[in-house]
Amino acid sequence: MLRTIYRATQTSARIGNTARLLAVRHASSGKVLTIETMHPLIKQAEYAVRGALPIRAEALSKQLKTDKTLGFDRVVFCNIGNPQQLNQKPITFFRQVASLCENPELLKAENRETLSKLYPADAISRAELLLKNIGSIGAYSHSKGIPAIRENVAKFIERRDGYPANPDHIFLTQGASSGVQTVIQMLTEHNKTGIMIPIPQYPLYSATLSLVDAVPVEYYLNEKAAWGLDIADLKRSVDSSRAKGVDVRALVIINPGNPTGQCLTEENMRQIIDFCHQERLVLLADEVYQTNIYQPESRPFHSFKKVLRSMGEKYHNQELFSFHSTSKGMVGECGRRGGYLECVNIDEAVLEQLYKIASISLCPNVHGQIMVDLMTNPPVEGDESYPQYKSEVDAIFGSLKRRAAKLAACFNNLEGATCNEAEGAMYLFPRITLSSKAIAAAKDAGMAPDAFYAMAMLESTGVCVVPGSGFGQESNTWHFRSTFLPEEHLFDDFCDKIVKFHKQFMGKYRD
Amino acid sequence: MLRTIYRATQTSARIGNTARLLAVRHASSGKVLTIETMHPLIKQAEYAVRGALPIRAEALSKQLKTDKTLGFDRVVFCNIGNPQQLNQKPITFFRQVASLCENPELLKAENRETLSKLYPADAISRAELLLKNIGSIGAYSHSKGIPAIRENVAKFIERRDGYPANPDHIFLTQGASSGVQTVIQMLTEHNKTGIMIPIPQYPLYSATLSLVDAVPVEYYLNEKAAWGLDIADLKRSVDSSRAKGVDVRALVIINPGNPTGQCLTEENMRQIIDFCHQERLVLLADEVYQTNIYQPESRPFHSFKKVLRSMGEKYHNQELFSFHSTSKGMVGECGRRGGYLECVNIDEAVLEQLYKIASISLCPNVHGQIMVDLMTNPPVEGDESYPQYKSEVDAIFGSLKRRAAKLAACFNNLEGATCNEAEGAMYLFPRITLSSKAIAAAKDAGMAPDAFYAMAMLESTGVCVVPGSGFGQESNTWHFRSTFLPEEHLFDDFCDKIVKFHKQFMGKYRD
């Protein structure tokens, strides 16, 4: 019986041997809360984007303040898509509006003349409109997010897709991550609940599945087909998991891909939706990179909502959650923790439960909500701030595109390395060949071979990337993920450092 | 065997009958994710502060926009400590600094002259200092929070307590709630892990225990002794739970109390710490109302950290988590979701795990972090902005104190009602006597008697309070929680409305 399996797994994973633990607890530090007595699922969760490599990078960064002998003058954090950390300039209009919402005293009549020297009129009127809808940004808002902002998001989705969106089905969230975590938890009825995730994947997914005790059901992206998605592979994966008693309920797609950068074709998306429909899977679409699209003619972005709606009546009941964020795109406002979640065809009783769970955390932070409003409703042609807005967005986009191409070329020129181009997102995920000698050295160091490579890169260049093992990869292949976010005027130097390091590493460990 | 108990509980609570669920799933809506198939612990969690009453209040608030026949002209949200929703003015200096961090363009040389007409020099220099430490507020920060801000928080704690604080043991959080949730989850090794909570309690605690499948171990606050805490009662509670096989690990204290408003004496706090030490319990101190102290001479605030440190070597290993927030006090910046968590005597390996779990959510929002910095390091005597800061804080404090006293008097004058005064926090929790007739009417309506009373109050006055049953109370006693946050110039009217409603209600349901 399945229930026996559940019991055995839960008992061993969550409970352990109480007597032994009590003994350990009293024997060691004398503490009640120790690594032995803490929540076992937290202990087992891993999150490589901020794992061992970044922790070492942080330490090096501190060391650099006093020690000039490291051979590099700064640590370059390419482990995380954090554009403003690497000096990407925020969009002026967004910050103007946000700063006025922060300090409404400036909007008083007596300050208007002075204010007009510092702010364009449309930023002022936009802030007034937001404050009228919000009240104070210092107050808790509606737990689903400010109603007027959810209405604006719905209009944005309608403009983007050409299909209606319901503001009541939109939840503003603290970045996309918190939306993803809530939905995955919601889907997890028991510890045999399976959720399909791509390999390689963004480790938020594996970490969250681990935390809620759900089963990751892995499907592989095909590196040789530009990280494309093969439906036969999805089918094999779901069948084999179900045969083992896993109750597979949902499929996660990251599009554009992270760490892989692919942008799905509309045809492929239709196949995926049809697959979910046939297999009775809720579709989770992580679409946070929807504006980071570098080949817009051949590989434009389509939302899963739009493709689903275009497929007609047969699919009218297909459940979909779509996630978006203010952290990516040309906005890059990561620190603000803004995002939204659209629920499509989700049961009303489940929506009520989502609302309840949101209410326990009171509300998403209001600054993040304001940025969602601005991101989804930026200045338009004819607005005073439009020319500046457009030129800033175009400049960031153009530079990202150039840097993506330059870094891919750099990686493809490395000995034994291959790298698919970025169709979207902010990352490249090159494959590297490591010698038996390097693999043996990694083993001696107690590290995965690609982690060993990445650590060597960090120590010799100050460049921090994330080893492929943090995202998952086909066995006996090695990769790393790097953002292409270092500043453009420093980018050649950045590439040179990697090239030089790679040559040395390959030389040192040649078989 | 304990393990058998665990199994049975987990199986029934988390899994249910899979075959039955599959049948339900296909039979009803055709959806995969339904109320029957969702995570059972989410379904069972309750959160009264934003429960049925506030949902009805929201609907009435909407209705008021077009319908003027309700008998009141606005809904007064006294269900939640949300001062700026009820028009409390934010602290000017804090908003000035935050707005400059939001728009660093203003700090450029060419804007300085104009800027000086709108901002005092110390707000400008404070923003410059923050930006120097942060970089851009649009970047993800360190997952534990910006190091310089954690250092400032540590200094604040040292000034407050007279004992050292370690910035590495401080985590900035999204409000206090997220810190509480993480720590409770961390403590929950298995589903027989018990955590002691006061009754009445703030429902974040019961909801979180429910979500992580831990056992609430209740102890009662003594209404007749001004909601004091009796150690003998704590002892009875822990003993009886342990006798039932519950593995009690921690004790939650809310001081000043929510919903009860008491402020603990130092003597009582020593007893509590000694109790935790003897019983091997981690102490969780919710100290978010530490500056809402209305009888500072007779009932000053002491932090548990300070009292613990003052008790000497014997207690040097006592584990303590203390929570603070930017949402309460005279700051009242709820929408910003700022807070911190200090870990005292917590195992280093557990701190690493807390860091890991923080990193999965990337970082607390940077705006909240800035407000933590400002709250813990406000202008001081001699600063240009100090006089205004002081007068604003004093005005808010004075008004809160007056309103607390006025509302307590109002409640104590109601037929059959008694109410302890607020020594601290933002709430009163009056006890009301309900007639058999009222209790029968509530039963007919399918509601708890105090929820029935609170709903009647809402429908007739527009005042939204939370029934005592949402916080827990001794059986067959009835209470409600109300903030005393309505604006002072409207306060008499607010009290009059309640008095009038209460008379009508008592008359209608007189036995």
Interface residues (C-beta under 8 A of the other chain):
Chain A: L2 R3 Y6 R7 Q10 T11 R14 I15 G16 T18 L21 S29 G30 K31 V32 L33 T34 I35 T37 M38 H39 P40 I42 K43 A45 Y47 V49 R50 E58 I80 N82 P83 Q84 Q85 N87 P90 T92 R95 Q96 A98 S99 L100 E102 N103 P104 E105 L106 N111 T114 L115 K117 L118 G135 S136 I137 G138 A139 Y140 S141 H142 S143 Q174 G175 S177 S178 Q181 Q185 M186 L187 T188 E189 H190 N191 L204 A207 T208 L211 V212 D247 R249 A250 R280 L281 V282 N317 E319 S327 G332 E333 C334 G335 R336 R337 N345 I346 D347 A349 V350 Q353 K356 I357 S359 I360 S361 L362 C363 P364 N365 V366 H367 G368
Chain B: L2 R3 Y6 R7 Q10 T11 R14 I15 G16 T18 L21 S29 G30 K31 V32 L33 T34 I35 T37 M38 H39 P40 I42 K43 A45 Y47 V49 R50 E58 I80 N82 P83 Q84 Q85 N87 P90 T92 R95 Q96 A98 S99 L100 E102 N103 P104 E105 L106 N111 T114 L115 K117 L118 G135 S136 I137 G138 A139 Y140 S141 H142 S143 Q174 G175 S177 S178 Q181 Q185 M186 L187 T188 E189 H190 N191 L204 A207 T208 L211 V212 D247 R249 A250 R280 L281 V282 N317 E319 S327 G332 E333 C334 G335 R336 R337 N345 I346 D347 A349 V350 Q353 K356 I357 S359 I360 S361 L362 C363 P364 N365 V366 H367 G368
